[in-house]
Amino acid sequence: MEVKERINKLREKMLEKGMEAYIIPTSDPHMSEYVAPRWEGRKWLSGFTGSAGTLVVTRHKSGLWTDGRYYIQAEKQLEGTGIELFKAGMPGVPDYIEWLKQELPENSCVGIWGEVFCISKVREMEKELSKKGISLNKEFDLLDEIWEGRPAAPQQPVFVHDVAFTGRTAAQKLDMVRQQMAKKGVNYYLICSLDDVAWLYNIRGNDIAYNPVTIAYALVSLQEAWLFIDRNKLTGDVVRMLKENGIVVEDYERVYEHLAGLRESDAILFDPAVTNSRLYDAIASGCKKVEGMSIVAMLKAVKNEVEIDNLKKVHVRDGAAMVKFLYWLDHNLGKERITEITVAEKLEEFRRQQEGFMGPSFATIAAYKDHAAIIHYQATPETCYTLEPEGFLLIDSGGQYLGGTTDITRTIVLGPITDRQRRDFTLVLKGHINLARTRFLYGTTGSNIDVLARLPLWEQGMDYKYSTGHGVGYFLNVHEGPQSICQYPNSVKLEKGMIVTNEPGVYIEGQYGIRTENEMLVVEDGETEFGKFLRFEPITYCPIDLNGVDPSLLSQEEKRWLNEYHSMVYELLSPLLDEKEKEWLKAKTKPVE
């Protein structure tokens, strides 16, 4: 079926159910950022393949809302579908709830499937839509009724993440969780985020591409712990480990039964931002419901010493893979046909040679020339460019290793560039260095310091339409909260042991894109009479292309940071390289005068 035909099928079902509109998010029952094929309904229905977006279909119109990363991509993919693009966050653009209030008559009905919407979003919709007498029906998964051949829930086997990597057993982590539960006055805690479940129980899986998680829920009481999962995915090793750590295995759907069986004397904690509406409605009405940020989210954001030690070793191996790739690219460009797809494949080949590599941490973005202006560009055989010895190549990539997750972006100068391109490359680097070398007082949040990365660009009237930095999981999701570095208010303090990325960029539509990204570890930096101070330690090790740098735009402090960073890169990576690669790296990390 074509997009228009699929939307017409949906409208027929809406008519049957008395709905004036239906909303399809990019979500699964666990509010995952990336979802398994079964829950890619928005993609299937609209043809838009970006990782974020919401599709709204009314009887006569349809619209898709997505953020600044995908404006260019969405415009191209929605062409001819009849779906209007709404650029979320841009001035004068209504959000989809406001748009529905404008479009729908009073006393009409909007449909959603409650299992793929979190409680907080459902409440927001109910509150706003009721102002016009519009009701919300959460009972029907209309996609299931029209999606022929819809993929089944994933069935990938689960495996144990060994304590040699995690640093703590599941039982030890449960003790930490229960201490927090007692402080909050609850005796039950519902965990819905797949990475939270995986981290707490020291299990990993392959149910979602690039994210080593398994589809499951967890429920923890002060005495017991349950894992709700398809039992067919569990090996004997996993079952034994879970039992040894006091975890009871139940069928996936039985979570609803457990929630319905809670007593009036019970109090259950859950995070309304990641708990789906159907689960919330299942909780026994007399039970006390306590809402708050996930306990596990905060615990796993602060890496322990074993995790940090493993993670640094992983970044050295990942950096060596990057350097081997860059050396190969430098010596083969112009001698053989290299495309954007070749770049992604070759880089993965070098990563696969590294100990503990389990796969990419996301789909590699290898974008040449104007393709790099599309923030989350994905090369296809139909669209991919062949590289030539000129302009910029942007590579945003990462690896999943047993000892951690990597995320790195480098913009490579393949040949002659313009003065404007060199200036922009250097402005991005200045922003990166500004953030990397900052010292900050304990209590600082990511939103307090986001401006440091943007300031060199703002001074030239430029900006980028995404967050400057995000947390990174530990052999888990490449995007991890609750910390972030962004313009939007974030009350989460940066703590010793947290990982954040530092990735300012510039995207000039139709011309080029630039981004420089490292992961950074939050470390202590002394105490004065004014309080405790922290700083960032870069743990991504790979040269920044000096061919893109205009040294005259860098201060002495910025040059010192860059030279010290490059000295560290050479020292850590050279033992893993052959003589020719070492020589190449030495030249790429030479001091900037």
C-alpha positions in Angstrom: 0.0 0.0 0.0 1.1 3.6 -0.7 1.0 6.2 2.0 -2.3 7.7 0.8 -3.9 4.4 0.7 -2.8 3.5 4.2 -4.1 6.7 5.6 -7.4 6.1 3.9 -7.6 2.7 5.5 -6.9 4.4 8.9 -9.7 6.9 8.2 -12.2 4.1 7.6 -11.3 2.6 11.0 -11.6 6.0 12.6 -15.0 6.4 11.2 -16.1 3.0 12.5 -15.0 4.1 16.0 -16.4 7.6 15.9 -13.0 9.3 15.9 -12.4 12.6 14.2 -8.6 12.2 14.6 -6.0 9.6 15.4 -2.4 10.1 16.7 0.5 7.8 16.0 3.7 8.6 17.9 7.2 7.2 17.5 7.1 5.0 20.6 6.6 1.5 22.1 5.1 0.4 25.4 8.4 1.4 27.1 8.7 4.9 25.7 11.9 3.9 23.9 13.7 6.5 21.7 14.4 3.8 19.1 11.8 1.1 18.6 11.6 -2.4 17.2 9.9 -2.8 13.8 6.6 -3.8 15.5 6.1 -0.3 16.8 7.3 1.6 13.7 3.8 2.5 12.9 4.5 6.2 12.2 7.2 5.2 9.7 5.0 2.6 8.1 2.0 4.9 7.8 3.8 8.1 6.7 7.0 7.0 4.9 9.1 9.3 7.1 12.0 7.3 8.5 13.5 9.7 11.1 13.8 8.5 14.7 11.5 11.2 16.1 8.1 12.4 15.0 4.3 12.3 15.6 1.7 11.7 12.9 -1.8 13.1 13.3 -4.6 12.1 10.9 -8.0 13.7 10.9 -10.9 12.9 8.6 -9.6 15.3 5.9 -6.1 16.3 6.8 -2.8 14.9 8.1 0.3 16.4 9.6 3.7 15.3 10.9 5.6 17.0 13.6 9.4 16.5 14.0 12.3 18.5 15.3 15.2 20.4 13.8 17.3 17.3 13.1 14.8 16.1 10.5 13.3 19.2 8.8 15.2 18.6 5.5 14.7 14.8 5.5 11.0 15.1 6.3 10.3 17.6 3.6 11.8 15.2 1.0 10.1 12.0 2.3 6.6 13.6 2.8 6.5 15.0 -0.7 3.5 13.8 -2.6 1.9 12.0 0.4 -0.5 14.8 1.3 1.0 14.9 4.8 1.8 18.5 5.9 5.2 19.0 7.7 5.1 21.0 11.0 8.6 22.1 12.1 8.3 21.6 15.9 9.9 24.3 17.9 9.9 26.9 15.1 8.2 30.3 15.8 4.5 30.3 14.9 4.3 26.5 14.5 1.5 25.0 16.7 2.1 21.7 18.5 -0.2 18.9 17.4 -2.5 19.3 20.4 -3.0 23.0 19.6 -3.5 22.1 15.9 -6.2 19.5 16.8 -8.0 22.2 18.9 -8.0 24.4 15.9 -9.1 21.8 13.4 -11.7 19.7 15.2 -15.3 20.6 16.0 -16.4 20.7 19.6 -17.4 17.5 21.3 -15.4 15.3 18.9 -13.2 12.4 19.8 -9.5 11.8 19.3 -8.1 8.3 19.3 -4.8 7.0 20.6 -3.5 3.6 21.7 -2.7 4.0 25.4 0.1 1.5 25.4 2.4 3.8 23.3 1.7 7.0 25.2 3.2 8.0 28.6 0.9 9.1 31.4 2.2 12.7 31.4 1.5 13.1 27.6 -2.0 11.6 28.0 -2.8 14.0 30.8 -1.5 17.0 28.8 -3.8 16.0 25.9 -6.8 15.4 28.1 -6.4 18.8 29.8 -5.9 20.8 26.6 -8.5 19.0 24.4 -11.2 19.1 27.1 -11.1 22.9 26.8 -12.9 22.4 23.5 -15.0 19.5 24.7 -12.8 17.0 22.8 -12.6 13.6 24.4 -9.7 11.1 24.2 -10.3 7.4 23.4 -7.3 5.3 24.5 -8.7 1.8 23.9 -7.9 0.9 20.3 -4.7 0.1 18.4 -6.1 1.0 15.0 -2.7 0.3 13.3 -3.1 -3.4 14.3 -6.4 -3.5 12.4 -4.9 -2.2 9.1 -1.2 -3.2 9.1 -1.1 -6.5 7.2 2.1 -8.4 8.0 2.8 -6.3 11.0 6.1 -7.6 12.6 5.7 -9.6 15.8 7.3 -8.5 19.1 11.1 -9.3 18.9 12.3 -12.7 20.1 16.1 -12.2 20.5 17.8 -14.2 23.2 18.9 -12.5 26.4 22.4 -12.8 27.8 24.1 -11.9 31.1 26.3 -8.8 31.4 29.1 -10.1 33.6 29.9 -8.5 36.9 33.5 -8.1 35.6 32.0 -5.3 33.4 29.2 -4.1 35.6 31.1 -3.8 38.9 28.0 -4.7 40.9 25.7 -7.7 41.0 22.0 -7.4 40.4 21.4 -8.1 44.1 23.7 -5.2 45.0 21.9 -2.9 42.7 18.6 -4.0 44.1 19.9 -3.0 47.6 20.7 0.4 46.3 17.2 0.8 44.8 15.5 -0.4 47.9 17.4 2.1 50.0 16.0 4.9 47.7 12.5 3.3 47.9 12.5 3.4 51.7 13.5 7.1 51.6 10.6 7.8 49.2 8.1 5.9 51.4 7.1 3.3 48.8 7.1 -0.5 48.9 6.8 -1.1 45.2 8.7 0.4 42.2 7.6 -0.1 38.6 10.4 0.1 36.0 9.4 0.4 32.3 12.5 1.8 30.5 14.3 -1.0 28.7 17.7 0.3 29.5 16.8 0.7 33.2 15.6 -2.9 33.4 18.7 -4.2 31.6 21.1 -2.2 33.9 19.3 -3.2 37.1 19.3 -6.9 36.4 22.6 -7.1 34.5 21.0 -8.5 31.3 21.4 -7.4 27.7 19.6 -8.4 24.5 19.1 -7.5 20.8 15.4 -6.6 20.6 16.1 -3.1 19.3 18.7 -2.3 16.7 21.9 -0.8 18.1 20.5 -0.8 21.7 21.4 -4.0 23.6 18.2 -4.3 25.5 15.3 -6.7 25.7 11.5 -6.1 25.8 10.6 -6.4 29.5 9.2 -4.7 32.6 10.6 -4.9 36.2 8.7 -4.6 39.4 10.6 -4.3 42.7 9.2 -4.6 46.2 11.1 -4.2 49.5 11.5 -8.0 49.6 11.0 -9.3 46.1 11.9 -8.5 42.5 10.2 -9.6 39.2 11.1 -9.6 35.6 8.2 -9.7 33.1 9.4 -11.1 29.8 8.9 -13.6 27.1 10.4 -16.7 28.8 11.5 -18.1 25.4 14.2 -15.5 25.3 16.0 -16.7 28.5 18.9 -19.1 28.4 19.8 -21.3 31.3 22.6 -19.0 32.3 20.3 -16.0 32.5 17.7 -18.0 34.5 20.4 -19.1 37.0 21.8 -15.6 37.4 18.4 -14.1 38.0 17.5 -16.7 40.6 20.8 -16.3 42.4 20.0 -12.6 42.7 16.5 -13.0 44.0 14.7 -12.2 40.8 11.4 -14.0 39.8 10.6 -14.4 36.1 7.0 -13.9 35.0 5.3 -13.7 31.6 5.4 -10.3 29.9 1.7 -9.6 30.1 1.4 -10.6 33.7 2.6 -7.2 34.8 -0.9 -5.9 34.5 -2.2 -8.7 36.8 0.4 -7.8 39.4 -0.4 -4.1 39.3 -4.1 -4.8 39.6 -3.4 -7.0 42.7 -1.8 -4.2 44.8 -3.5 -3.4 48.1 -4.7 -0.1 49.6 -1.8 -0.3 52.1 0.7 -0.4 49.2 2.5 2.6 47.7 4.0 2.3 44.2 6.6 4.6 42.6 6.8 5.1 38.8 8.0 7.7 36.4 5.1 9.3 34.5 7.3 10.2 31.6 8.2 6.6 30.8 5.2 4.6 32.1 2.5 4.0 29.5 -1.1 5.0 30.1 -2.4 1.4 29.9 -0.1 0.3 32.7 -1.2 3.3 34.9 -4.8 2.4 34.4 -4.1 -1.2 35.5 -2.8 -0.1 38.9 -5.3 -1.0 41.7 -7.4 2.1 42.4 -6.9 2.0 46.2 -3.1 1.8 46.0 -1.1 5.0 46.6 0.5 6.2 43.4 3.8 8.1 43.9 5.3 9.8 40.8 8.9 10.8 40.4 12.0 10.4 38.3 13.2 6.8 37.9 15.5 5.7 40.7 17.5 3.5 38.3 18.0 6.3 35.8 19.9 8.4 38.3 21.9 5.4 39.7 23.0 4.2 36.2 23.9 7.7 35.1 26.7 7.8 37.7 29.3 5.2 36.5 31.1 3.2 39.1 34.9 2.8 39.2 34.8 -0.6 37.3 32.6 0.9 34.6 34.8 4.0 34.2 38.0 1.9 34.0 36.4 -0.4 31.4 35.0 2.5 29.5 38.3 4.3 29.1 39.9 1.1 27.8 37.0 0.7 25.3 37.5 4.3 24.1 41.2 3.6 23.4 40.3 0.6 21.3 37.5 2.6 19.6 40.0 5.5 18.9 42.5 3.1 17.4 39.7 1.8 15.1 38.9 5.4 14.1 42.6 6.2 13.4 43.0 3.0 11.3 40.0 4.0 9.3 41.1 7.6 8.8 44.6 6.3 7.8 42.9 4.0 5.3 40.7 6.8 3.9 43.7 9.2 3.6 45.7 6.6 1.6 42.9 5.3 -0.6 40.8 8.4 -1.5 41.2 9.0 -5.2 42.7 5.5 -5.8 39.4 3.6 -5.5 35.7 4.3 -5.5 34.7 5.2 -1.9 31.1 6.1 -1.2 29.2 7.2 1.9 28.1 3.6 2.3 31.7 2.3 1.8 32.8 4.7 4.7 30.2 3.2 7.1 31.1 -0.4 6.1 34.9 0.2 6.4 34.6 1.9 9.7 32.6 -1.0 11.1 35.1 -3.4 9.7 37.9 -1.7 11.8 35.7 -1.7 14.9 35.0 -5.4 14.5 38.7 -6.1 14.9 38.6 -4.7 18.4 38.2 -6.8 21.5 34.7 -6.9 23.0 33.0 -5.2 20.0 29.3 -6.1 19.8 28.1 -3.9 17.0 27.5 -0.2 16.2 25.7 2.0 18.8 23.6 3.6 16.1 23.4 3.7 12.3 26.6 5.5 11.1 26.0 8.9 9.6 28.6 9.2 6.8 27.6 12.4 5.0 29.6 14.1 2.2 29.2 17.7 1.1 25.6 19.0 1.2 24.4 15.6 2.6 26.1 16.6 5.9 23.7 19.5 6.2 21.0 16.9 6.9 21.6 16.4 10.6 20.6 12.7 10.8 21.3 11.8 7.1 21.3 8.1 6.2 23.0 7.1 2.9 21.1 4.7 0.6 22.3 3.1 -2.6 20.1 5.5 -4.5 21.3 8.7 -2.7 24.9 8.1 -1.7 27.7 10.3 -3.0 31.1 9.1 -4.1 33.9 10.9 -2.2 36.3 13.2 -4.0 39.4 14.9 -2.7 37.6 18.2 -1.8 35.2 19.5 0.8 34.0 18.0 4.1 33.0 14.5 5.1 31.1 14.3 8.4 31.2 10.9 10.2 29.0 10.4 13.3 29.4 6.9 14.6 29.8 4.7 17.7 30.3 1.2 18.9 28.8 -1.1 21.5 31.4 -3.0 23.5 31.0 -5.2 26.5 32.9 -2.5 28.4 30.9 0.5 27.3 29.3 2.5 24.5 31.1 5.0 22.3 29.8 8.0 20.3 32.1 10.2 18.3 31.8 12.7 15.4 34.6 14.0 13.3 34.5 16.3 10.3 37.2 15.3 7.8 38.8 17.7 5.3 39.1 15.6 2.1 40.7 18.4 0.0 40.4 22.1 -0.7 37.8 24.0 1.4 36.7 27.6 1.3 37.7 30.3 3.9 34.1 30.3 5.1 34.2 26.5 5.7 37.5 26.8 7.6 36.1 29.6 9.7 33.0 27.6 10.5 35.0 24.5 11.3 37.1 26.6 13.7 34.1 28.2 15.3 32.6 24.8 16.1 36.0 23.8 17.5 36.1 26.9 19.7 32.7 26.0 21.1 33.8 22.5 21.8 36.9 23.7 23.6 34.9 26.3 25.6 32.8 23.6 27.1 35.5 21.0 27.4 37.8 23.2 29.5 35.2 24.8 31.8 35.4 24.4 35.6 32.1 24.6 37.3 30.6 24.6 40.8 28.8 21.6 42.1 25.1 22.0 41.6 25.5 23.1 38.0 23.2 21.6 35.4 23.7 21.1 31.7 21.4 23.9 30.8 23.6 26.3 32.9 26.6 25.7 30.6 25.1 25.0 27.1 25.8 28.6 26.1 29.5 28.0 26.3 29.4 25.7 23.3 27.2 28.1 21.3 28.8 31.4 22.0 31.4 31.5 19.2 28.6 30.7 16.7 26.1 33.1 18.2 28.7 35.9 17.9 28.6 35.2 14.1 24.8 35.0 14.0 24.8 31.1 13.8 23.4 28.2 15.8 22.5 24.5 15.7 19.1 23.0 16.3 19.8 20.2 18.8 21.1 19.7 22.3 24.9 20.2 22.8 25.3 17.0 24.8 23.6 13.9 26.2 24.4 11.1 28.6 25.7 7.9 27.2 24.8 4.4 28.5 27.2 1.7 29.6 26.8 -1.0 26.9 23.3 0.4 26.7 21.5 3.2 24.8 23.7 5.8 23.2 21.4 8.5 24.4 20.8 8.3 28.1 19.4 10.7 30.7 18.6 12.2 33.0 21.5 14.6 32.5 21.9 16.6 29.3 23.6 19.8 28.0 20.9 21.8 26.3 19.1 25.1 26.2 16.0 23.8 27.7 15.7 23.8 31.5 17.1 20.7 33.2 17.2 20.4 37.0 19.6 17.4 37.1 22.9 18.3 38.6 26.1 17.1 36.9 27.6 14.6 39.2 31.1 13.0 39.4 31.0 9.8 37.3 28.5 11.1 34.8 29.2 10.9 31.0 28.1 13.6 28.7 28.8 14.3 25.0 30.2 17.6 23.7 29.0 18.1 20.1 28.4 21.6 18.8 28.0 21.9 15.0 27.0 24.0 12.0 24.6 22.9 9.3 24.4 25.0 6.1 21.5 23.7 4.0 22.5 22.6 0.5 26.2 23.1 1.3 27.9 21.4 4.2 27.7 20.3 7.8 30.3 20.3 10.6 30.2 18.7 14.0 33.0 17.8 16.5 32.0 15.4 19.3 33.7 13.8 22.2 32.4 12.0 25.2 33.4 13.6 28.5 33.6 12.2 32.1 32.6 14.5 35.0 35.5 14.5 37.5 36.2 16.5 40.7 38.4 19.5 40.5 39.1 20.7 44.1 37.2 22.6 46.8 37.5 26.2 47.9 35.6 28.3 50.5 33.0 28.7 47.8 32.3 25.0 47.4 33.2 21.9 45.5 34.2 22.3 41.8 34.0 19.8 38.9 35.4 19.7 35.4 35.2 17.5 32.3 37.8 14.9 31.2 37.6 13.9 27.5 37.5 10.1 27.1 37.1 10.0 23.3 40.5 9.7 21.8 40.8 10.7 18.1 42.5 13.6 16.3 40.5 16.6 15.2 41.4 17.4 11.6 43.9 20.3 11.8 43.4 20.9 8.1 40.1 22.5 9.0 41.5 24.8 11.6 42.3 28.5 11.2 44.9 29.0 14.1 44.5 32.8 13.9 40.9 32.4 15.4 42.1 30.4 18.4 43.3 31.9 21.7 46.5 30.7 23.3 44.3 28.8 25.9 42.4 27.1 23.1 45.6 26.1 21.3 47.0 24.7 24.6 43.9 22.6 25.1 44.0 21.3 21.5 47.7 20.5 21.8 47.3 18.7 25.1 44.4 16.8 23.8 46.3 15.7 20.7 49.3 14.7 22.8 47.1 12.5 24.9 45.5 10.9 21.8 48.9 10.0 20.4 50.2 8.6 23.7 47.1 6.4 24.2 46.6 5.2 20.7 50.1 4.8 19.3 50.7 1.4 21.1 47.8 -0.1 19.1 49.0 1.1 15.7 51.6 -0.2 13.2 54.6 2.0 12.3 53.0 3.7 9.3 49.8 4.5 11.2 51.8 5.9 14.1 53.7 8.1 11.8 50.5 9.3 10.2 49.0 10.0 13.7 52.1 11.9 14.8 51.6 14.3 11.9 47.8 14.6 12.6 48.5 15.5 16.2 51.3 18.0 15.7 51.2 21.1 17.9 49.3 24.1 16.6 51.4 27.3 16.9 
